[in-house]
Amino acid sequence: MTHLFDPLTLRGVTFANRIGVSPMCMYCCADDGKPTDWHLAHLLQRAIGGAAMVMVEATGITPDGRITPGDVGLWEDGQIPAHARLAAAIAHAGSVPAIQIGHAGRKGSRLPAWFDGPADPGWEILSSSAQATANFATPRAMTAEEVEAIPGLFAACARRAVAAGYKLIEIHGAHGYLLHQFFSPLSNQRNDRWGGDFEGRTRLTLEVVKAVRAAIPEDMPLALRISHTDWIEGGWTTTDSVELARRAKAAGVDLVDCSSGGIDPQRQKIAVGPGYQVPGAVAVREGAGVAVAAVGMITEPEQAQAIIAEGKADMVLLARALLRDPYWPMRAAAALGRVDALKGPPQYDRAWGAIGKFGMRLETGTPMPPLPGL
């Protein structure tokens, strides 16, 4: 039986356990795309807390591929050093540094929901078709030449991510962003080779996968995040996702990150509950024969353990649970009787060991040297 705290190897990378930090958009504090001290503090805490992988939020492949002006980007070489500092800090804390790269498409050119000011930062938004969603402006349909350029832009971003020291790259094809806008029949009304039937609508995603796979080292794992269903009648389905995942695996994807929804928030009808997106991960894992990550209201150690032990997923990626408690993996290890599996900072040993109700004593060792750049 596989345990939540058993290692997992994908290509040349081994993850110490099956817990990952899901990419969480902060919509904040990036300096013209460059991660700052905010991102370092935010993500380093979760690496110290014991997650085997820490994934940087959706990172724009172009300036107009961001959701908001505060988003992280990696569209030019000048942004590499800031990313390198972040990746090195995550790795130094014992976690695998990962990054999600993507393009927002028609869900871009926004300001954070909490910002009291103009709703539009001012750049033109593009999509598969000139069709708006929710409270966003109507996008311009991309020309064939603009679509054809997208795989190369993803590949260039991936090469910069490799140079920065990230050890896993995830392509963002979920939540109603650009690649999802192409493969969902609800948003793609094109009649050229980038639209129409399943073959045409999924072509861009698969071309991106091929381009990124060719741009990164052979031993580096590649992940693809998808919305396994649109939760809307007539939209993208879990059956569609299984077939896309099968083709993506053949093109070089090692892990499919199964989320859902986002193409039309006002129309989707989601049955939300603990682990509500796990069935999609199960379907993709069994139907496509590919490793998967499960997400969606996974909050308790026993729940995460059951998902892994029952073969429903190969990893669990947590977001809100890790926002609330960066040390969730430590608590989970104690709850599941696997404190032996976590090597926390020796500086934290006495504090954790003194908490009798957790019964935890972390392994001691030599002090960690100063973090890069600090």
N, C-alpha and C positions, 0 to 999 in steps of 0.2 A: 504493500500500500504506500502510495506517495504521500509525503507529509508536507505541510505548508513550509516547514523549515528544511526541506531537502533542497540541495542545489539543482540548478537547471542549466544545461549547456545548449546554446544555440550557436552553430558554427564555431568560431574560435573564442567565444565569450562565455564564461561561467558566472551565473548569478548565485549568490550565496544562499538565497531562499526564493520563495515564489511570490514575494510581496514587492510591488512597484508603486512609485508615486506617479499617479496619472497626470498628464499634462494639463495644467490649470491656468487658463488665461487670467492674468492679473490686471490687464488694461492700464498699466501704471509704470511710470518711473524709468522706462528705457530711454537712453540718450541717443536719439536718432537711430533706434534699432539696437543699440549696444546695451547689454545687461549691465546693471549697476550694483552698488552695495545692497540695494533692496533685494534683488534677485539672489545674491550671494547669501544673505542672511536667511531669506525665505527657504531656499532649497537646501542649504547646508544643514539646517536644523533637522530636516527629514532624512538626510543621509546619515547624520550622527545617530538618529533614532533607530536605525537598523534596517531600513528598506534596502533591498538588494539592488534596486534600480531607481534612479531619480531622473524623471524626464522633464526637460525644459518645455515650457508652454509653447503653443502654436507660434512658430517663428516664420515671419514673412519672407518669401523668396524674392519679393520686390517691394518697394515702398508702398505701392497701391494694393499690395496683397495683404496688408495688415487690416485688422478689424478697427483698431483705434490708433491714434498717434503715439500712445504710450506703449505699444506692443514691441516685443523683441523682434529683431530681423537679422538676416545674414545674407544680404544681397550684394555686399561688397567686401573686399579683402580687409578694409580698414576696421571692420567689425570683429575680425577674428581674435585679436588679443583679448578683448573683454570676454568673449566666449571661452577662450582658453583658460583664463583665470577661473571662471565659474566651473568649467569641466574638471580642472585640476583639483579644485577644492572638494568637489563631490567625490572624485576618485580617491583623494587622500583620506576621506572619512570612511572609505571601505565600500562605497556604493558604485555601481556602474553608471557613468554619466551618459544620458541619452537625450535626444532632441527630436521634437516633432516639427517637421517643416510643412508649410502649406500656403495656400492662397485663399483669401476670404471670398473673392468674387463679389456677388451682389450683397453680401452681408458685411461689406467693408465700409470705410469712410464714416465711422461713427465715433461718438465720444462715450466714455463710460456712463452707465445708467445713473450714477450718483452725481454726475457733473451738472451743475446749474449754469447752462449756457447754450449756445447754438448746437443743434443736433448734428450738424454736418461739418466735419473738418475741412472739406473742400476738394477731395480728389474724385475723379470720375470712377464709377464702379462698373465692372464688366461681368458678364455671365455667359452661359451657353445661349440664352435667349433674352429678349427684352421683356422680361416678366418679373415683376416685383414680388416681394414677400413681406408679410407682417407690416411693420412700420418703416421699412427701408424704402429708399428711393427706387425708381425704375432704372435698372441697369441698361447699358448698351450691349447689344449682342456682339460677341467677339467675332472678328473676321477670321477666315480660315487661316490666314497667315499668323494672326495672334495666337490662335489655338495651337498651331504647329510649333510655336516658340516655347510653349509651357514646359514640355519635358526637358528641354535644355536648361531652362531656368531652375527647375528642381534639381537637375544634376549639378549645376554650378554651385547651388546652395549646399548640396550634399558634400561636394569636394571641400568647401570651406569648413563644414562641420567636422570632417575628418581631420583637417589641418588644425582645428581647435582642440582636438582630443576627445571628442565624443566617441563612444564605443558601440552605440546602436542608433540607427536613424529610423524614425517613423514618418511615413507619408500620411498626411491628414486628408482622408477621403470621407469624412463624416460630418454630422451636425449641420448640414445645409451649406457647407462651404464649397469652393469652386468645383472640385472633382465630383462631389456629391451632386452638385447642380447639373453636371453632365450626365451622370449615370441614372438619375431619377427621371422617370417619364413625366413627373409632375412639373419639372422645371426645364427640361430639354425639349424644345419644340423645333429643333433644327431638322433640315432635310438633306444635309450634306453627309460626308463620311463620319462626322462627329456626332450624329444624331440618328433618329429613326428607331431601328430595332435594338435589341440588346447588344448586338455586336458593335453597332455604331456608338451607342451611348457609353459603353464601357471602354471604348478604344483609348480615350485620353488617359484614363487611370492606368491602364495596362502599359501604355507607352511611357508614362511617367515612371512606373515600376521598372521597366527595362532600362530606362536612361539612368536612373539612380543606381540600380544594381551594377551597371557598367562603370559607374563613376566612383564606387567605393571598393575597398579591399575585399578580396574573396572571403576572408575569414570574419568580416564584419556582418552581424545579423541585420536584416532589414525587416521592419514591421510596417503594416498597413492598417490604419484605423478606418473602419467603415461604420455607417449606421446600418445595422442588419435589416431594419425595416423602417419605413416612413411613418408607420402607424396611421396610414390614410388609405382608404379604398382606392384602388387604381394606381397606387404608388409602388415604390420599390419594396420588395418582399424578402423574407428570409430565404426563400428558395432561390431568388436572384443572387443573394449574398453568397450562398454556398457555391454557385457556379462561378461567380467572380473570384471568390477565394481560391477555387481550384485552379483557375487560370493564373491568378497572381502567384500562387505557389510555383507553378511551372515557370513563371517569369523571374523567380528569385526571391519571393517573399518567404520569410521564415516564421513570422508570427502575425496573426490577424487579431487586432484589438477590436473587440465587438461591442460597439455602443449602439445607439439607435436614435431616430427622430431628428428634428431640426430643420427639415426642408421647408416646412410650413407650420410654424408654432401655433398659429390660430386655428388650424384645421386638424392637427394631429390629436388623436385620442389615445393617451398612454395609460395603461393600467399600472400605476406606480405602486411598488411595494418592495420589501427586502429582496434583493437579488433579482429584480424584475427583468434585467437584461441577460441574465445567465442562460436562459433557454436558447437565445440566439447564438451564444458562444458554443453551446453543446451541438447545435445543428451544424455550424460551420466546422467544428472540430471533427465530427463524425462524417459529415458529407464530403468535405474537401481533404481530409487527412492531413491537416496542417495544425501546428501548435497555435493555441489561442490564448488571449488574455480576456478575463471576464471583468466587467465593471457594473456599477449601478447599485447603490444602497447596500454595499457590503460593509458592514460596520462592526461585526462581532468576530472575535477570533475563532470560535467554534463554527460559525457560518463560513468563514474563509477556508478553514480546514476541511469542511465537508465538500466544498466545491472542488478542492484539489484532490482529496482522497477518493472521491467518487468519479474522478476522471472527467469532470465537466469542463475543466480548463487547466491550462498549464501554469498560468500566473493569475493573480488577482491584482488589479490596479485600483488603488484607493485615492480618493480626492478629499471629500469633506471630512471623512474620519481622520485623515492625516492633517487637515487644517486645524481640526479641534485638538488633536494630540499628536505632535510630531514623533512621540515615543510609543506610538501604537504597536509597532513591531516588538519592542521590548516587553510591553504588557502582554502581547499575544504569546510570546515565547514562554513567559511565566505561566500564563493560564493553560497552555497546552503541554506544559512539562518539558519544554525544549530550550531551557536557558543555556544549555551547552552549545547551542547552534549559533548564538549571537556573540560576537566579539566587540563589545562596546568600548568606548574610550576608557582607559584605566582611571582617568580623572573622575569618572562618574561611578566607579565601582563601589565606593563606600556609601554614597548616597542611595544607590539602588539596593545594595545589600542590606541596608538598615531598614528597608520597608518590609517588615515581616509578613504582611498580608500577601505580598507578591512572591515571597520566598526566593527572591532573585539575588544571585551573586555573580556579577560579570567577571570575565577573565581579566586578570591583571597583566601588566606588561610594562614596557618602557614608555615614557611619556612621548606624546606625539610632537614632532618638530613644528615650528610655526607654519601656518597655512601660506600658500603662494600669494605673494602680493600684499600680505598683511604685516 
